[in-house]
Amino acid sequence: MSLIDNLARLEAVTTGRAQPRATVRHRHISQRPLVLVPLTTAGEAGAPLGALVGTERTSPRLLVVPQPRDRDLRFVFLAQLAEIVLPYVEAYGEDVEAAERNETDPETGKRVKVEVELCADAPQLIVPSRAGIDFVRLLGRSTRFRR
């Protein structure tokens, strides 16, 4: 435990209120992040009720699953979600810039300069809670072998 953590705990005990460990979190937010707010059923793992998704605060898309236990409807929902997420991610691959880096040549074992293409920016997906992140991970695992 760090000194800051100990200090925050002592102040919390003294004041009777939880104390923040940091006053500012520095996170780079993209110009157009994709925000995904999933809604799930209680007690049914991997059964989505719907999601609010979009890059514009004023016009997000609401996707719903009328019957979450119906697997076919779940996959229709996931196909609709993919129609939004995949073009967003693929758009960042179009803006690339050339760069040089050193790599080890597998034949000679020597360091050589190699020209590579790097994306100028990267997509950013924001999910508002740890439970939402876990649910998105579960959805991804359930669809990884589907075509």
Contact map, one row per residue, 1 for C-alpha under 8 A:
111011000000000000000000000000000000000000000000000000000000000000000000000000000000000000000000000000000000000000000000000000000000000000000000000
111111000000000000000000000000000000000000000000000000000000000000000000000000000000000000000000000000000000000000000000000000000000000000000000000
111111100000000000000000000000000000000000000000000000000000000000000000000000000000000000000000000000000000000000000000000000000000000000000000000
011111110000000000001000000000000000000000000000000000000000000000000000000000000000000000000000000000000000000000000000000000000000000000000000000
111111111000000000001000000000000000000000000000000000000000000000000000000000000000000000000000000000000000000000000000000000000000000000000000000
111111111100000000000000000000000000000000000000000000000000000000000000000000000000000000000000000000000000000000000000000000000000000000000000000
001111111110000000000000000000000000000000000000000000000000000000000000000000000000000000000000000000000000000000000000000000000000000000000000000
000111111111000001111000000000000000000000000000000000000000000000000000000000000000000000000000000000000000000000000000000000000000000000000000000
000011111111100001100000000000000000000000000000000000000000000000000000000000000000000000000000000000000000000000000000000000000000000000000000000
000001111111110000000000000000000000000000000000000000000000000000000000000000000000000000000000000000000000000000000000000000000000000000000000000
000000111111111100100000000000000000000000000000000000000000000000000000000000000000000000000000000000000000000000000000000000000000000000000000000
000000011111111111100000000000000000000000000000000000000000000000000000000000000000000000000000000000000000000000000000000000000000000000000000000
000000001111111110000000000000000000000000000000000000000000000000000000000000000000000000000000000000000000000000000000000000000000000000000000000
000000000111111100000000000000000000000000000000000000000000000000000000000000000000000000000000000000000000000000000000000000000000000000000000000
000000000011111110000000000000000000000000000000000000000000000000000000000000000000000000000000000000000000000000000000000000000000000000000000000
000000000011111111000000000000000000000000000000000000000000000000000000000000000000000000000000000000000000000000000000000000000000000000000000000
000000000001101111100000000000000000000000000000000000000000000000000000000000000000000000000000000000000000000000000000000000000000000000000000000
000000011001000111110000000000000000000000000000000000000000000000000000000000000000000000000000000000000000000000000000000000000000000000000000000
000000011011000011111000000000000000000000000000000000000000000000000000000000000000000000000000000000000000000000000000000000000000000000000000000
000000010000000001111110000000000000000000000000000000000000000000000000000000000000000000000000000000000000000000000000000000000000000000000000000
000110010000000000111110000000000000000000000000000000000000000000000000000000000000000000000000000000000000000000000000000000000000000000000000000
000000000000000000011111100000000000000000000000000000000000000000000000000000000000000000000000000000000000000000000000000000000000000000000000000
000000000000000000011111100000000000000000000000000000000000000000000000000000000000000000000000000000000000000000000000000000000000000000000000000
000000000000000000000111110000000000000000000000000000000000000000000000000000000000000000000000000000000000000000000000000000000000000000000000000
000000000000000000000111111000000000000000000000000000000000000000000000000000000000000000000000000000000000000000000000000000000000000000000000000
000000000000000000000001111100000000000000000000000000000000000000000000000000000000000000000000000000000000000000000000000000000000000000000000000
000000000000000000000000111110000000000000000000000000000000000000000000000000000000000000000000000000000000000000000000000000000000000000000000000
000000000000000000000000011111000000000000000000000000000000000000000000000000000000000000000000000000000000000000000000000000000000000000000000000
000000000000000000000000001111101000000000000000000000000000000000000000000000000000000000000000000000000000000000000000000100000000000000000000000
000000000000000000000000000111111000000000000000000000000000000000000000000000000000000000000000000000000000000000000000001100000000000000000000000
000000000000000000000000000011111000000000000000000000000000000000000000000000000000000000000000000000000000000000000000000000000000000000000000000
000000000000000000000000000001111100000000000000000000110000000000000000000000000000000000000000000000000000000000000000000100000000000000000000000
000000000000000000000000000011111110000000000000000000100000000000000000000000000000000000000000000000000000000000000000001111000000000000000000000
000000000000000000000000000000011111000000000000000011100000000000000000000000000000100100000000000000000000000000000000001111000000000000000000000
000000000000000000000000000000001111100000000000000111100000000000000000000000000000000000000000000000000000000000000000000011100000000000000000000
000000000000000000000000000000000111110000000000001111000000000000000000000000000000000000000000000000000000000000000000000011110000000000000000000
000000000000000000000000000000000011111000000000001110000000000000000000000000000000000000000000000000000000000000000000000000110001000000000000000
000000000000000000000000000000000001111100000001111100000000000000000000000000000000000000000000000000000000000000000000000000000001001100000000000
000000000000000000000000000000000000111110000001111000000000000000000000000000000000000000000000000000000000000000000000000000000001000000000000000
000000000000000000000000000000000000011111000111110000000000000000000000000000000000000000000000000000000000000000000000000000000000000000000000000
000000000000000000000000000000000000001111111011100000000000000000010000000000000000000000000000000000000000000000000000000000000000000000000000000
000000000000000000000000000000000000000111111000000000000000000000000000000000000000000000000000000000000000000000000000000000000000000000000000000
000000000000000000000000000000000000000011111000000000000000000000000000000000000000000000000000000000000000000000000000000000000000000000000000000
000000000000000000000000000000000000000011111110000000000000000000000000000000000000000000000000000000000000000000000000000000000000000000000000000
000000000000000000000000000000000000000011111110000000000000000000000000000000000000000000000000000000000000000000000000000000000000000000000000000
000000000000000000000000000000000000000100011111000000000000000000000000000000000000000000000000000000000000000000000000000000000000001001100100000
000000000000000000000000000000000000000110011111100000000000000000011000010000000000000000000000000000000000000000000000000000000000000000000000000
000000000000000000000000000000000000011110000111111000000000000010010000010000000000000000000000000000000000000000000000000000000000000000000000000
000000000000000000000000000000000000011110000011111000000000000111110000000000000000000000000000000000000000000000000000000000000000000000000000000
000000000000000000000000000000000000011100000001111100000000011110000000000010000000000000000000000000000000000000000000000000000000000000000000000
000000000000000000000000000000000001111000000001111110000000011100000000000000000000000000000000000000000000000000000000000000000000000000000000000
000000000000000000000000000000000011110000000000011111000001111000000000000000000000000000000000000000000000000000000000000000000000000000000000000
000000000000000000000000000000000111100000000000001111100001111000000000000000000000000000000000000000000000000000000000000000000000000000000000000
000000000000000000000000000000000111000000000000000111111011100000000000000000000001000000000000000000000000000000000000000000000000000000000000000
000000000000000000000000000000011110000000000000000011111001000000000000000000000000000000000000000000000000000000000000000000000000000000000000000
000000000000000000000000000000010000000000000000000001111111000000000000000000000000000000000000000000000000000000000000000000000000000000000000000
000000000000000000000000000000000000000000000000000001111111000000000000000000000000000000000000000000000000000000000000000000000000000000000000000
000000000000000000000000000000000000000000000000000000011111000000000000000000000000000000000000000000000000000000000000000000000000000000000000000
000000000000000000000000000000000000000000000000000001011111100000000000000000000000000000000000000000000000000000000000000000000000000000000000000
000000000000000000000000000000000000000000000000000111111111110000000000000000000000000000000000000000000000000000000000000000000000000000000000000
000000000000000000000000000000000000000000000000000111000011111000000000000000000000000000000000000000000000000000000000000000000000000000000000000
000000000000000000000000000000000000000000000000011110000001111100000000000000000000000000000000000000000000000000000000000000000000000000000000000
000000000000000000000000000000000000000000000000011110000000111110000000000010011000000000000000000000000000000000000000000000000000000000000000000
000000000000000000000000000000000000000000000000111000000000011111000000000010000000000000000000000000000000000000000000000000000000000000000000000
000000000000000000000000000000000000000000000001110000000000001111110000110010000000000000000000000000000000000000000000000000000000000000000000000
000000000000000000000000000000000000000000000000100000000000000111110000100000000000000000000000000000000000000000000000000000000000000000000000000
000000000000000000000000000000000000000000000000100000000000000011111100100000000000000000000000000000000000000000000000000000000000000000000000000
000000000000000000000000000000000000000010000011100000000000000011111110110000000000000000000000000000000000000000000000000000000000000000000000000
000000000000000000000000000000000000000000000010000000000000000000111110010000000000000000000000000000000000000000000000000000000000000000000000000
000000000000000000000000000000000000000000000000000000000000000000111111110000000000000000000000000000000000000000000000000000000000000000000000000
000000000000000000000000000000000000000000000000000000000000000000011111111000000000000000000000000000000000000000000000000000000000000000000000000
000000000000000000000000000000000000000000000000000000000000000000000111111100000000000000000000000000000000000000000000000000000000000000000000000
000000000000000000000000000000000000000000000000000000000000000011110111111110000000000000000000000000000000000000000000000000000000000000000000000
000000000000000000000000000000000000000000000011000000000000000010011111111111000000000000000000000000000000000000000000000000000000000000000000000
000000000000000000000000000000000000000000000000000000000000000000000011111111100000000000000000000000000000000000000000000000000000000000000000000
000000000000000000000000000000000000000000000000000000000000000000000001111111110000000000000000000000000000000000000000000000000000000000000000000
000000000000000000000000000000000000000000000000010000000000001110000000111111111000000000000000000000000000000000000000000000000000000000000000000
000000000000000000000000000000000000000000000000000000000000000000000000011111111100000000000000000000000000000000000000000000000000000000000000000
000000000000000000000000000000000000000000000000000000000000000000000000001111111110000000000000000000000000000000000000000000000000000000000000000
000000000000000000000000000000000000000000000000000000000000001000000000000111111111000000000000000000000000000000000000000000000000000000000000000
000000000000000000000000000000000000000000000000000000000000001000000000000011111111100000000000000000000000000000000000000000000000000000000000000
000000000000000000000000000000000000000000000000000000000000000000000000000001111111110000000000000000000000000000000000000000000000000000000000000
000000000000000000000000000000000000000000000000000000000000000000000000000000111111111000000000000000000000000000000000000000000000000000000000000
000000000000000000000000000000000000000000000000000001000000000000000000000000011111111100000000000000000000000000000000000000000000000000000000000
000000000000000000000000000000000100000000000000000000000000000000000000000000001111111110000000000000000000000000000000000000000000000000000000000
000000000000000000000000000000000000000000000000000000000000000000000000000000000111111111000000000000000000000000000000000000000000000000000000000
000000000000000000000000000000000000000000000000000000000000000000000000000000000011111111100000000000000000000000000000000000000000000000000000000
000000000000000000000000000000000100000000000000000000000000000000000000000000000001111111110000000000000000000000000000001000000000000000000000000
000000000000000000000000000000000000000000000000000000000000000000000000000000000000111111111000000000000000000000000000001000000000000000000000000
000000000000000000000000000000000000000000000000000000000000000000000000000000000000011111111100000000000000000000000000000000000000000000000000000
000000000000000000000000000000000000000000000000000000000000000000000000000000000000001111111110000000000000000000000000000000000000000000000000000
000000000000000000000000000000000000000000000000000000000000000000000000000000000000000111111110000000000000000000000011111000000000000000000000000
000000000000000000000000000000000000000000000000000000000000000000000000000000000000000011111111000000000000000000000010000000000000000000000000000
000000000000000000000000000000000000000000000000000000000000000000000000000000000000000001111111000000000000000000000010000000000000000000000000000
000000000000000000000000000000000000000000000000000000000000000000000000000000000000000000111111100000000000000000000011100000000000000000000000000
000000000000000000000000000000000000000000000000000000000000000000000000000000000000000000001111110000000000000000001111000000000000000000000000000
000000000000000000000000000000000000000000000000000000000000000000000000000000000000000000000011111000000000000000001111000000000000000000000000000
000000000000000000000000000000000000000000000000000000000000000000000000000000000000000000000001111100000000000000111100000000000000000000000000000
000000000000000000000000000000000000000000000000000000000000000000000000000000000000000000000000111110000000000000111100000000000000000000000000000
000000000000000000000000000000000000000000000000000000000000000000000000000000000000000000000000011111000000000011110000000000000000000000000000000
000000000000000000000000000000000000000000000000000000000000000000000000000000000000000000000000001111100000000011110000000000000000000000000000000
000000000000000000000000000000000000000000000000000000000000000000000000000000000000000000000000000111110000001111000000000000000000000000000000000
000000000000000000000000000000000000000000000000000000000000000000000000000000000000000000000000000011111000001111000000000000000000000000000000000
000000000000000000000000000000000000000000000000000000000000000000000000000000000000000000000000000001111100111100000000000000000000000000000000000
000000000000000000000000000000000000000000000000000000000000000000000000000000000000000000000000000000111111111100000000000000000000000000000000000
000000000000000000000000000000000000000000000000000000000000000000000000000000000000000000000000000000011111100000000000000000000000000000000000000
000000000000000000000000000000000000000000000000000000000000000000000000000000000000000000000000000000001111100000000000000000000000000000000000000
000000000000000000000000000000000000000000000000000000000000000000000000000000000000000000000000000000001111110000000000000000000000000000000000000
000000000000000000000000000000000000000000000000000000000000000000000000000000000000000000000000000000011111111000000000000000000000000000000000000
000000000000000000000000000000000000000000000000000000000000000000000000000000000000000000000000000000011001111100000000000000000000000000000000000
000000000000000000000000000000000000000000000000000000000000000000000000000000000000000000000000000001111000111110000000000000000000000000000000000
000000000000000000000000000000000000000000000000000000000000000000000000000000000000000000000000000001111000011111000000000000000000000000000000000
000000000000000000000000000000000000000000000000000000000000000000000000000000000000000000000000000111100000001111100000000000000000000000000000000
000000000000000000000000000000000000000000000000000000000000000000000000000000000000000000000000000111100000000111110000000000000000000000000000000
000000000000000000000000000000000000000000000000000000000000000000000000000000000000000000000000011110000000000011111000000000000000000000000000000
000000000000000000000000000000000000000000000000000000000000000000000000000000000000000000000000011110000000000001111100000000000000000000000000000
000000000000000000000000000000000000000000000000000000000000000000000000000000000000000000000001111000000000000000111110000000000000000000000000000
000000000000000000000000000000000000000000000000000000000000000000000000000000000000000000000001111000000000000000011111000000000000000000000000000
000000000000000000000000000000000000000000000000000000000000000000000000000000000000000000011111100000000000000000001111110000000000000000000000000
000000000000000000000000000000000000000000000000000000000000000000000000000000000000000000010011100000000000000000000111110000000000000000000000000
000000000000000000000000000000000000000000000000000000000000000000000000000000000000000000010010000000000000000000000011111000000000000000000000000
000000000000000000000000000000000000000000000000000000000000000000000000000000000000000000010000000000000000000000000011111100000000000000000000000
000000000000000000000000000001001100000000000000000000000000000000000000000000000000000110010000000000000000000000000000111110000000000000000000000
000000000000000000000000000011011100000000000000000000000000000000000000000000000000000000000000000000000000000000000000011111000000000000000000000
000000000000000000000000000000001111000000000000000000000000000000000000000000000000000000000000000000000000000000000000001111100000000000000000000
000000000000000000000000000000001111000000000000000000000000000000000000000000000000000000000000000000000000000000000000000111110000000000000000000
000000000000000000000000000000000011100000000000000000000000000000000000000000000000000000000000000000000000000000000000000011111101100000000000000
000000000000000000000000000000000001100000000000000000000000000000000000000000000000000000000000000000000000000000000000000001111101100000000000000
000000000000000000000000000000000000000000000000000000000000000000000000000000000000000000000000000000000000000000000000000000111111100000000000000
000000000000000000000000000000000000000000000000000000000000000000000000000000000000000000000000000000000000000000000000000000111111110000000000000
000000000000000000000000000000000000000000000000000000000000000000000000000000000000000000000000000000000000000000000000000000001111111000000000000
000000000000000000000000000000000000111000000000000000000000000000000000000000000000000000000000000000000000000000000000000000111111111100000000000
000000000000000000000000000000000000000000000000000000000000000000000000000000000000000000000000000000000000000000000000000000111111111110000000000
000000000000000000000000000000000000000000000000000000000000000000000000000000000000000000000000000000000000000000000000000000000111111111000000000
000000000000000000000000000000000000010000000100000000000000000000000000000000000000000000000000000000000000000000000000000000000011111111100000000
000000000000000000000000000000000000010000000000000000000000000000000000000000000000000000000000000000000000000000000000000000000001111111110000000
000000000000000000000000000000000000000000000000000000000000000000000000000000000000000000000000000000000000000000000000000000000000111111111000000
000000000000000000000000000000000000000000000100000000000000000000000000000000000000000000000000000000000000000000000000000000000000011111111100000
000000000000000000000000000000000000000000000100000000000000000000000000000000000000000000000000000000000000000000000000000000000000001111111110000
000000000000000000000000000000000000000000000000000000000000000000000000000000000000000000000000000000000000000000000000000000000000000111111111000
000000000000000000000000000000000000000000000000000000000000000000000000000000000000000000000000000000000000000000000000000000000000000011111111000
000000000000000000000000000000000000000000000100000000000000000000000000000000000000000000000000000000000000000000000000000000000000000001111111100
000000000000000000000000000000000000000000000000000000000000000000000000000000000000000000000000000000000000000000000000000000000000000000111111110
000000000000000000000000000000000000000000000000000000000000000000000000000000000000000000000000000000000000000000000000000000000000000000011111110
000000000000000000000000000000000000000000000000000000000000000000000000000000000000000000000000000000000000000000000000000000000000000000000111111
000000000000000000000000000000000000000000000000000000000000000000000000000000000000000000000000000000000000000000000000000000000000000000000011111
000000000000000000000000000000000000000000000000000000000000000000000000000000000000000000000000000000000000000000000000000000000000000000000000111
